[in-house]
Amino acid sequence: MSVRRIAAALVLAATALTVIAFAARGGGEKKPDPRPVAVASVAPPTTADVAYAQMMVAHHAQAVRMSRALIAKPGVPERIRLIAEFIVHDQQREINETNAWLDAWGEQAGGHDHAHGAGAASQGMLTDAQLHELDIAKTDQAVPLFLRRMIEHHRGAVVSSRALLDGDGRNVYIHGLAKHVINEQTAEIDAMAALLPASPGRKVSGAAAG
C-alpha cells in the first residue's frame, strides 16, 4: 500500500469515529449501522464523492470571502457579524479538512475552477459581478445584500448535499460532510431569514448590538 493510501485510510478511520459521534449526539436522522460505516471507511471515493468535495471547497471558499467582506465593513450589527464570523471559522475548517482528504486520495484540491462549472448557479454560487457588488456596498446596503445572497448560497449547498446523499456517493467522510452542511446551513438559513427586514422601509433585525 502506498503512503497516500495509508494516509487516506488514517483520515477515513478518524473521520468514521467523528461521524459516529456526531450521529450519537443527534446530528443525523438515525443512528448508523456500525457495519456499513466500517466498510465505507475503507472504500475508495466514487467520482461523485470527489466532485462533491471539490465543488464544496469552492462553495465554502466563496462563503468565507463573502463573510470576510462583510466583517471588514464598519458598523455591522453584532448578531449578523457573529454569523459571518462563524461561517468563516466553520467553513474554513471544512475547506482545510476536505482538501486534506482530496490530497490523501491523490485528487486535485477544490478551488476557483470548480466555482464556475456546470450548475454553479443552481448551487447558489455568486458571479464575480455579484461578489464585487457586495465588496463595494456601504454597510447599510451590504448587510441585507449579504443576508439574502448567503441564504441563497446556503440553499444551493443544501440541495447539492442532499443530491450527493441520494446519489452515487459512498465515502464516509463525504457523507458526514454532506450531513453537516445540511444541518448547519439549514440552521443558518433560518437565523439569517429572521434577521432580514420584512419590508424595504424597515431596518435589518438586530441592528442594535446584541
C-alpha positions as CSV (number, residue, x, y, z in Angstrom):
1,M,0.0,0.0,0.0
2,S,1.4,3.4,-1.0
3,V,2.0,6.2,1.5
4,R,-1.0,8.1,0.0
5,R,-3.3,5.2,0.6
6,I,-2.1,4.7,4.1
7,A,-2.7,8.4,4.8
8,A,-6.2,8.2,3.2
9,A,-7.0,5.2,5.4
10,L,-6.0,7.0,8.5
11,V,-8.0,10.1,7.5
12,L,-11.1,8.0,6.9
13,A,-10.7,5.9,10.1
14,A,-10.5,9.1,12.1
15,T,-13.5,10.6,10.3
16,A,-15.6,7.4,10.8
17,L,-15.3,8.0,14.6
18,T,-16.3,11.6,14.2
19,V,-19.3,10.7,12.1
20,I,-20.5,8.1,14.6
21,A,-20.1,10.5,17.5
22,F,-22.0,13.2,15.5
23,A,-24.9,10.8,14.9
24,A,-24.9,9.7,18.5
25,R,-25.4,13.3,19.6
26,G,-28.5,13.5,17.4
27,G,-26.8,15.2,14.4
28,G,-28.0,12.5,12.0
29,E,-31.5,11.4,11.1
30,K,-30.9,8.0,12.6
31,K,-28.0,6.1,14.2
32,P,-25.9,4.4,11.5
33,D,-25.4,0.7,11.4
34,P,-21.7,0.2,12.5
35,R,-21.1,-2.5,9.9
36,P,-21.8,-0.3,6.9
37,V,-19.7,2.5,8.4
38,A,-16.8,0.2,8.9
39,V,-17.0,-0.9,5.3
40,A,-17.4,2.6,3.9
41,S,-14.5,3.9,6.0
42,V,-12.0,2.0,3.8
43,A,-13.9,2.2,0.5
44,P,-12.3,4.5,-2.2
45,P,-14.3,7.5,-3.1
46,T,-16.6,7.5,-6.1
47,T,-16.4,10.1,-8.9
48,A,-19.5,11.7,-7.2
49,D,-17.7,11.9,-3.9
50,V,-14.7,13.6,-5.4
51,A,-16.8,16.0,-7.5
52,Y,-18.8,17.0,-4.4
53,A,-15.7,17.5,-2.3
54,Q,-14.1,19.8,-5.0
55,M,-17.3,21.7,-5.5
56,M,-17.9,22.2,-1.8
57,V,-14.4,23.5,-1.2
58,A,-15.0,26.2,-3.9
59,H,-18.5,26.8,-2.4
60,H,-17.2,27.2,1.1
61,A,-14.4,29.5,-0.1
62,Q,-16.9,31.8,-1.7
63,A,-18.9,31.9,1.6
64,V,-15.8,32.7,3.5
65,R,-14.9,35.5,1.1
66,M,-18.5,37.0,1.4
67,S,-18.3,36.8,5.1
68,R,-14.9,38.5,5.4
69,A,-16.1,41.2,3.1
70,L,-19.0,42.0,5.4
71,I,-16.9,41.8,8.6
72,A,-14.5,44.3,7.2
73,K,-17.2,47.0,7.0
74,P,-17.8,49.4,9.9
75,G,-20.9,49.2,12.0
76,V,-22.2,45.7,11.0
77,P,-24.9,44.7,13.6
78,E,-23.4,42.3,16.1
79,R,-25.8,39.4,15.5
80,I,-25.0,39.4,11.8
81,R,-21.3,39.9,12.3
82,L,-21.3,36.8,14.6
83,I,-23.0,34.7,11.9
84,A,-20.4,35.9,9.4
85,E,-17.6,35.1,11.8
86,F,-19.0,31.6,12.4
87,I,-19.2,31.0,8.7
88,V,-15.5,32.0,8.3
89,H,-14.4,29.7,11.1
90,D,-16.6,26.7,10.3
91,Q,-16.3,26.7,6.6
92,Q,-12.5,27.4,6.5
93,R,-12.0,24.4,8.8
94,E,-14.0,22.2,6.4
95,I,-12.0,23.6,3.4
96,N,-8.8,22.6,5.1
97,E,-10.1,19.1,6.1
98,T,-11.6,18.4,2.7
99,N,-8.6,19.5,0.7
100,A,-6.5,17.2,3.0
101,W,-8.9,14.4,2.2
102,L,-8.6,15.1,-1.5
103,D,-4.8,15.1,-1.3
104,A,-4.8,11.8,0.6
105,W,-6.7,10.2,-2.2
106,G,-4.5,11.8,-4.9
107,E,-7.2,14.1,-6.2
108,Q,-6.9,17.8,-7.1
109,A,-7.9,20.2,-4.4
110,G,-11.1,22.2,-4.9
111,G,-10.7,25.8,-6.0
112,H,-11.8,28.6,-8.2
113,D,-12.2,26.4,-11.3
114,H,-14.8,24.4,-9.5
115,A,-16.8,27.6,-8.7
116,H,-17.8,28.3,-12.3
117,G,-18.5,24.8,-13.7
118,A,-21.8,23.5,-14.9
119,G,-24.6,24.0,-12.4
120,A,-22.8,26.8,-10.4
121,A,-25.9,29.0,-10.4
122,S,-28.1,26.2,-9.1
123,Q,-25.6,25.6,-6.4
124,G,-26.1,29.1,-5.2
125,M,-22.7,30.4,-6.4
126,L,-22.4,34.1,-6.9
127,T,-20.9,35.6,-10.0
128,D,-17.8,37.8,-9.9
129,A,-20.0,40.8,-10.5
130,Q,-22.2,39.9,-7.5
131,L,-19.2,39.5,-5.3
132,H,-17.9,42.9,-6.4
133,E,-21.3,44.4,-5.6
134,L,-21.0,43.2,-2.0
135,D,-17.4,44.3,-1.8
136,I,-18.2,47.9,-2.7
137,A,-21.6,48.3,-0.9
138,K,-21.8,50.5,2.1
139,T,-22.8,48.8,5.4
140,D,-26.5,49.7,5.3
141,Q,-26.8,48.2,1.8
142,A,-24.2,45.4,2.3
143,V,-26.0,43.8,5.4
144,P,-29.3,42.9,3.7
145,L,-27.4,42.0,0.5
146,F,-25.2,39.6,2.4
147,L,-28.1,38.0,4.2
148,R,-30.2,37.5,1.0
149,R,-27.3,36.2,-1.0
150,M,-25.9,34.0,1.7
151,I,-29.3,32.4,2.2
152,E,-29.4,31.5,-1.5
153,H,-25.8,30.3,-1.3
154,H,-26.6,28.1,1.6
155,R,-29.7,26.7,-0.1
156,G,-27.6,25.7,-3.0
157,A,-25.2,23.8,-0.7
158,V,-28.1,22.0,1.0
159,V,-29.6,20.9,-2.4
160,S,-26.2,19.7,-3.6
161,S,-25.6,17.8,-0.3
162,R,-29.0,16.1,-0.5
163,A,-28.3,15.1,-4.1
164,L,-25.0,13.5,-3.0
165,L,-26.6,11.5,-0.2
166,D,-29.3,10.4,-2.6
167,G,-26.9,9.6,-5.4
168,D,-23.7,7.6,-6.0
169,G,-21.6,8.9,-3.1
170,R,-20.5,6.3,-0.6
171,N,-17.4,7.6,1.2
172,V,-18.0,8.0,4.9
173,Y,-16.1,11.4,5.2
174,I,-18.1,12.9,2.3
175,H,-21.4,11.6,3.7
176,G,-20.5,13.1,7.1
177,L,-19.6,16.4,5.4
178,A,-22.9,16.5,3.4
179,K,-25.0,15.8,6.5
180,H,-23.1,18.5,8.4
181,V,-23.7,21.0,5.6
182,I,-27.4,20.2,5.6
183,N,-27.8,20.5,9.3
184,E,-25.6,23.5,9.9
185,Q,-26.6,25.6,6.9
186,T,-30.3,25.0,7.3
187,A,-30.0,26.4,10.8
188,E,-28.0,29.4,9.5
189,I,-30.7,30.0,6.8
190,D,-33.4,30.2,9.5
191,A,-31.2,32.5,11.6
192,M,-30.4,34.8,8.7
193,A,-34.0,34.9,7.4
194,A,-35.2,36.0,10.8
195,L,-32.8,39.0,10.6
196,L,-34.0,40.2,7.2
197,P,-36.2,43.3,7.1
198,A,-39.9,42.5,6.5
199,S,-40.1,45.4,4.0
200,P,-37.7,47.8,2.3
201,G,-38.6,50.6,4.7
202,R,-37.6,48.6,7.8
203,K,-34.1,48.2,9.3
204,V,-32.5,44.8,9.4
205,S,-33.4,43.0,12.6
206,G,-30.7,43.0,15.2
207,A,-29.4,46.4,14.1
208,A,-28.5,47.2,17.6
209,A,-25.6,45.4,19.2
210,G,-26.6,42.2,20.9
